[in-house]
């Protein structure tokens, strides 16, 4: 900045208008010549360094070059991307909602008032300001109904948090995918067909499933959709608690009280919803025996998912 060329450029403002074009052109040409000479010299120096390395006694051209370390995509992310593709092809929106939420959206709006025993089933991380870390992605159901005009269908994947002991199939932080379908007429048959389509797309084949009654305050009727354990092929292991089945997909028809909380008339609109355990689905997809490996941060574990075909 204090060089002679820069100083010469400052003189332009003090010169007569008729002198400026000639002087400015000369300064620019000088600047270009100096820049070109510097670039040429840099290239010469680089060539000299390379030449010196080639004649060095320690140089061995038969050695392999340095291999750059490449990161890998986390298996949760891989499957999340695949789920997004599948549901987009089925006409679903892909939405995202807060991990820190209010009591209203996480409990009250889902037909779980303050004195409801179902709150004891979800050990909650409460914050000092009265908010909480969402215990399920179901917290997005009423938000979606308030944000979109029916009919619509959407999923909202994300992390959820529960204050509980960990084991091979339970974690305090894990991932779910909530699904929601609102229309004038919906059915359990349509729900089951959609879920079977999803699972067959993920696993590339038909998988063994079973549907059994389940209680969830925000759906009526409610079901548990289980999948035959793919880690042990039904033989019994810690993942399936020796039962041969893994709880994967709680679902059901949305309770009229939840429809009302979303600002819709339950006499006019119906819906179904599901809460897919994404972490457990990853375990089934890749035959992972311990859910704690997913968020354990072990690089050796994560490196196994290079070249899985889902990148």
N, C-alpha and C positions, 0 to 999 in steps of 0.2 A: 504493500500500500504506500510505502514511502519511496518507491523506485522512481527512476527518471521518466519512465513512460507515463506513469500515473501523474507525475508532476507536470509533464508536458500537456496532458489532457486538461488539467486545471487552467492552463493558460488560454484555452479556447474562449472562455467567457470574457477575457480582457481584450481580445483581438477585434479588429474591425470586421464587419460582416463579410466583406469581399475576400478577406484573408483566410477565413475559417475553413472553407472547403479544401483548399490545397494543403493547409497545415494538418487538418484532421485526417485527410487521406494518408499523408506521410506518417503520422503517428500510428494509424491502424496497421499500415504495412509493416512498420518496424515491430509493432506488438506481435503480429502474425509470424514474422521471421524469428523473433526471439522464442516464441512458444514452440514453433516447429523445431528449432535447434535443440530445445530442452527435451522434447519428446524423442528426437533421434538419439540424443545422448543417453536417455533412459534405456532405450532399446539396446544400444551398444553395451551398456553396463550389464544388462540382463543376459545378453548373449555371452559376454565374457565370463559371468558367473557360471552359466551352464557349461561352457567349454572347460572351465577349470574342474567342475564336478565330473565331467566325462573322462578326464585323464587321471582322476584321483585313483590311487591304488585300492581304495575301499569301495569303489563303485562297482556294483555287480548288476548288469542289465537283465540277468535271468531271475532276479528276485521279484516276487509279486509286488504290485503297487499297494499303496496304503488303501485299505478298505474303509470307506466312510460308514460310520454307524448310522443306521436308519431307525427311526422310531416306529412303533406299531400302533395300530388302532385297537383300542380296548374292546374286548368281546362284547361288553354291554353296548358300546357305540355301534359296533358292527350290526348287532341284531336290531338295535333301535332304527338304524337306517333302513334295514330290510323291512321292518314293520311299517315304517312310513311309506315305502314303495307299495306294499300290499294294500294298505288302507286307502292310499290315494287312488289306486286302481279301482277301489270299491266305492269311490265318491265321498270319502271322509275328509274333513278339514283336519289339519295337524296343528294343534294349539299348545300354548305354553302358559302356565299359571304359577303364581308365587309359591315358593317353598315356605316362606313365613306367611301365615294366614291368620284370619280371625276365628274366634269361636263360632261365629255365625255360619261361615261357609264350611268349616270343618265338621261341625256338629249340629247346631240348631237347624240350619236349612236342610239338613239331611235326615230330619225326623228323629234327632237325637238330642232331646232337651237336657238341661243341666242335671236332672235327677234320674236320667235314663241309665240302667245298668250296663248298656253297651259301652259306655265310656270306660268302664273298668277293663274292657277287653283290649283297649288301645292305650297302653301306658304312654302318656304324652309328655313331651318336653315343653314346658310352659316358660314364657319369657316374662321379664319383670313388668312389661307394659300391658300384660293381659293377652298378647298375641301368643302364637304357638308355632312349633314346627309341624307342618301338616303330617298327619298320621296315615293318610291315604290320598291318592290322586282323585278320589271321589269328591274332594273339596272343590274341584273345578266344575262339577255338574251344574250347580245353580248359576255360577258365573257364565257358563256357556249359554244357558237358557236365557239369561238376561242380555247377552251380547248378540245373539243371532235370532233372526225371524224363522220360525218353524215353517215347513219341515226342514230338518238339517241332521247331519250325522258328523261326529267329530271324535278324535282321540286326543288325549293329552298325556304324554309320557313324562316321567320325571322321578326325582328322588323323594323318598318319604322317610320318616324318622319315628322310631318307637323306643322307649326306654325299657329295654328288656334284655334278659340274658341271651348270650349268643351260643350257638352250637352249629352243627354241620348244615342245618337248614334254616337257621334264624340269625339275623343281623340287626343291629340297632339302626343302621342306615342301609337302605336297599332301594330297588327301582321297581316301579309299576307303570302300567299303561292303562289309563282309564278310557273306556269307550262309551259313547252316548248316541242314541238314535231316537229322534223325536219326530212323530208323524201322527196322522189322524187314526191310523190303525196299525198296530204292531202285534207280533205274536212270539211266543216262546219258540215255535218251530223256526221262525226266521232268525232268532238269536242263535240257536244251536247250529243252524246251517252256516251262519257267518263265522262262528267260532271254529267249526270243523274245516271250513275253507282256509281260515288263517293258519291253523296248525298244519294242515297238509302242505301249504305253501312254504312254511318254515322248515319242515322236516323232509320235504320232497317226497312224501308218501303218506298213505293213510296211517293214522296213529290210533291206538286204542284209547277211548275215552269213556267215562261214565258220568252220569248226571244224578245227583242225589239232593234231597231237600237241604236247604241251608237258611239260616236266619241272619238277615241284615236289615236294619231298621229302614233303610232307604229304598228297598225293593219289596214287592209283594206280588206274586210269590218269588221266593229267593232260592237259588240253587248253588251247589258247589260242583263245578266241572273239574273232574280229576283226569289226569293223564297217566297211563301205565308207565312206571318208572323206566326210563331209557338208560339209566346208569347201571342198573342190575337186571334189566329186562324182566322185571316182575319177581325176581328171586328174593328180594329183601335186602336192604342196605341202610346205612345211617341216613341217607338223603330221604328215603321214603319211610323211615322209621320201621323198617322190616315189613311193611304192609304190601309193597309192590305197587302202590299208587302214590302220586304226588298231588297235593292240593295246588291247583294252578290258576283257576279262573272262576272266582265268585261272580255270580251274575243274577239277573232277574228283571222283572218288569218294574219300572220306576213307580214308587209309591205316590199316590195322589197328593199327599202333603208336600212332597218334594217338587212336584209339578207346580203346585200353588206357590211355593217359595220362589220358583223361577219366574213368576209373573204370568203363568199360563193357566188356562182353564182346563182342569182334568176331565171335564165332560166333553171337551173338544179335542184335546191332545193326549196322546199316550207315548210311552217310550220304554226302551230297554237300555240297560247299562251293564257293563262288566268291568272288573278290575283285574287285569292280567298281571300276574307276578313276573315281571320281566327278568329279575335276577334268577328266579327258578327256571324260567324258560331257557335262559342262557346255559344253566347247569344241565338241562336235558339235551340241549342242542349240541353241546361240546362234551357231555359226560364228565362234568366237574363234580367231584365228590364232596366239596366243602364250600359253602357260600362265602365264607370269610376270605377265600382266595381272591374274590373279585375286587375287593377294595383294600387288599392287604399291601399293595404297592411292591410286590415281589417282581422284579424285572424278568427273572427267569421264567416265571409263570406267564407273563404277558407276551414274551417273545415267541411263545408257541403259536400265536394266532396270526403270524405272517403267512400270507398265501392261502388263507382259508377260502378264498373265492368270493367273499362278501365285501372286500374293500372297495 
